């Protein structure tokens, strides 16, 4: 019975140390942070959106100013 107890306690200690180590690695990391835009206020009704460039699914750069239609919808899918 004693070897089972020692093995169980050592296993629990190992798992808890690994989980704490993983938490420290994710909270201390600065990778993945996005730069903050200078303009953070939303546009008012009727105000023209500033020009910007985005990449499409094929890697081609698309500018807002080159859009031909009066309405442009930009959809960002969240993966959370």
C-alpha positions as CSV (number, residue, x, y, z in Angstrom):
1,X,0.0,0.0,0.0
2,X,2.8,2.4,0.8
3,X,4.4,2.3,-2.7
4,X,1.0,3.1,-4.3
5,X,0.6,6.1,-2.0
6,X,4.1,7.4,-2.8
7,X,3.5,6.9,-6.5
8,X,0.2,8.7,-6.4
9,X,1.6,11.7,-4.4
10,X,4.6,12.0,-6.8
11,X,2.3,11.9,-9.8
12,X,0.1,14.6,-8.3
13,X,3.1,16.8,-7.6
14,X,4.4,16.3,-11.1
15,X,1.1,17.3,-12.7
16,X,0.6,20.3,-10.5
17,X,4.2,21.5,-11.3
18,X,3.7,21.1,-15.0
19,X,0.4,23.0,-15.0
20,X,1.9,25.9,-13.1
21,X,4.8,26.0,-15.5
22,X,2.4,26.1,-18.4
23,X,0.5,29.0,-16.9
24,X,3.7,31.0,-16.3
25,X,4.7,30.5,-19.9
26,X,1.4,31.8,-21.3
27,X,1.0,34.8,-19.0
28,X,4.6,36.1,-19.4
29,X,4.6,35.9,-23.2
30,X,4.3,39.1,-25.2
31,X,3.9,37.2,-28.5
32,X,0.6,37.6,-30.2
33,X,-0.2,41.1,-28.9
34,X,-1.6,43.4,-31.6
35,X,-0.5,47.0,-31.9
36,X,-3.1,49.5,-30.8
37,X,-4.5,51.8,-33.4
38,X,-4.2,55.6,-33.0
39,X,-7.9,56.1,-33.6
40,X,-10.1,54.2,-31.3
41,X,-13.3,56.1,-31.6
42,X,-16.1,54.7,-33.8
43,X,-17.1,56.5,-36.9
44,X,-20.2,58.6,-36.9
45,X,-23.1,58.0,-39.2
46,X,-22.3,59.3,-42.7
47,X,-18.6,59.7,-41.9
48,X,-16.2,58.2,-44.5
49,X,-14.0,55.3,-43.2
50,X,-10.3,55.8,-43.4
51,X,-8.4,54.0,-46.2
52,X,-6.8,50.7,-45.2
53,X,-5.3,47.6,-46.9
54,X,-6.1,44.0,-46.1
55,X,-4.9,40.7,-47.5
56,X,-7.5,38.4,-49.1
57,X,-7.6,34.6,-49.0
58,X,-5.2,34.4,-52.0
59,X,-2.6,36.7,-50.4
60,X,-3.5,39.6,-52.7
61,X,-3.6,43.1,-51.1
62,X,-7.0,44.8,-51.3
63,X,-7.5,48.5,-50.5
64,X,-10.7,50.0,-49.3
65,X,-10.4,53.0,-51.6
66,X,-10.4,50.6,-54.6
67,X,-13.9,49.2,-53.7
68,X,-16.4,49.9,-56.5
69,X,-19.7,49.6,-54.5
70,X,-21.0,52.1,-52.0
71,X,-21.3,49.5,-49.2
72,X,-18.4,47.4,-48.0
73,X,-18.8,44.7,-45.3
74,X,-15.7,43.5,-43.5
75,X,-16.2,40.3,-41.5
76,X,-13.6,39.0,-39.0
77,X,-14.4,35.5,-37.8
78,X,-13.4,34.8,-34.2
79,X,-11.8,31.6,-33.2
80,X,-12.6,31.5,-29.6
